[in-house]
């Protein structure tokens, strides 16, 4: 190993290199699905719910031609599922997959693959488990209570760096103050900026972020930085061998792009999916005698819905919605499709 390879870095820089640098974890061929199970992978009901949400947005905009932007698209599983679910619906969907990894071989040619959200879109921008992988620095209060950056090596060893200062210090003081020695926080300012930038790409419609998240009053006292590999939680080691993730301060993201409306407060996935018709209710037992095959299908669907909405699991994810009226969107030309 060279001295450069083993030098100390802040967690934001180390995460950027480990996830998105040469040979980075998220650039591998297997993609995120090779290592962990998201709502998209758990059931096609999730894509169906997003398709219904897309239909609602189209109706609000008074059009049957609508844009769908899947931010943090992985290998395109969600956007493909939504296109399948909208087939025959009467909607004409212009779809974009936003991902830093390359386009999968043979992927649906109707979907434009891009490394950044297109500007001027009219429709739905949906970011499922994207913000938790936007790299952030970690801060820890030292023995005197001073918040310091935490530096890390590729083997996971940590040490204190400089005191947190400037905009990062202001963010901590507002959103996640560290008062006791040993308390830790992930400085979510880059996520606020990433979300605000994504929302600004909408000319009209809705932007939705779905993620592991917390809000003021429920911050984890020692942060939530962790790693995942092959479906298992592992120590967060920034050597490119695992996912590096931490929960999102979603109320801070909301404030960064807030219109001041009722959509500023995050809601649980359980509630969001319920509103979109995914409830997890069991089919009536009488169906078993009148339509046995239909009963089995309905029972399977109920089980999948229950997983998507489970307390202590996927149902505890938070959804943040930002509505963008036509007059509020950026004055740019409409996005060009594929």
LINQUI-V260538 format. One record per backbone hydrogen bond with DSSP energy under -0.5 kcal/mol. CO is the residue of the C=O (numbers start at 1). NH is the residue of the N-H. If there is no record, write none. Layout:
BEGIN
CO:NH
CO:NH
END
This chain:
BEGIN
2:6
4:7
9:152
10:14
11:15
12:16
13:17
14:18
15:19
16:20
16:21
17:21
18:25
19:26
21:24
24:27
25:28
28:31
31:34
32:35
32:36
35:231
36:38
38:42
39:43
43:46
43:47
44:48
45:49
46:50
47:51
48:52
49:53
50:54
51:55
52:56
53:57
54:58
55:59
56:60
57:61
58:62
58:63
59:62
64:66
64:92
66:94
67:124
68:70
68:96
69:71
69:126
70:98
71:128
73:76
73:77
76:80
77:81
78:82
79:83
80:84
81:85
82:86
83:87
84:87
86:89
91:93
92:66
92:94
93:95
94:68
95:112
96:70
96:98
97:99
97:114
98:72
98:73
104:107
108:111
110:95
110:112
111:113
112:97
112:114
114:99
120:335
121:123
121:203
121:204
122:67
123:206
124:69
124:126
125:208
126:71
126:128
127:129
127:210
130:133
131:134
132:246
133:135
137:187
138:150
139:185
140:148
141:182
142:145
146:142
147:164
148:140
149:151
149:161
150:11
151:159
152:9
153:156
157:153
159:151
162:149
165:168
165:169
166:170
167:171
168:172
169:173
170:174
171:175
171:176
172:176
177:179
180:183
183:141
184:223
185:139
185:187
186:188
187:137
187:190
188:191
188:192
189:193
190:194
191:195
192:196
193:197
194:198
195:199
196:200
198:201
199:202
201:120
201:121
202:330
203:329
204:123
205:324
206:125
207:322
208:127
209:320
210:129
211:318
212:248
214:250
214:251
215:218
220:223
221:184
226:245
227:234
228:243
229:232
232:229
234:227
235:237
236:238
237:239
243:228
245:226
248:214
248:250
249:252
249:253
250:254
251:255
252:256
253:257
254:257
255:258
261:264
262:265
263:321
267:319
268:272
269:273
270:274
271:275
272:276
273:278
274:277
277:279
284:287
285:288
286:289
286:290
287:291
291:295
292:296
293:297
294:298
295:299
296:300
297:301
298:302
299:303
300:304
301:305
302:306
303:307
304:308
305:309
307:310
307:314
310:313
310:315
310:316
313:316
314:317
315:270
317:269
318:211
319:267
319:321
320:209
322:207
323:325
324:205
325:328
325:329
330:332
END
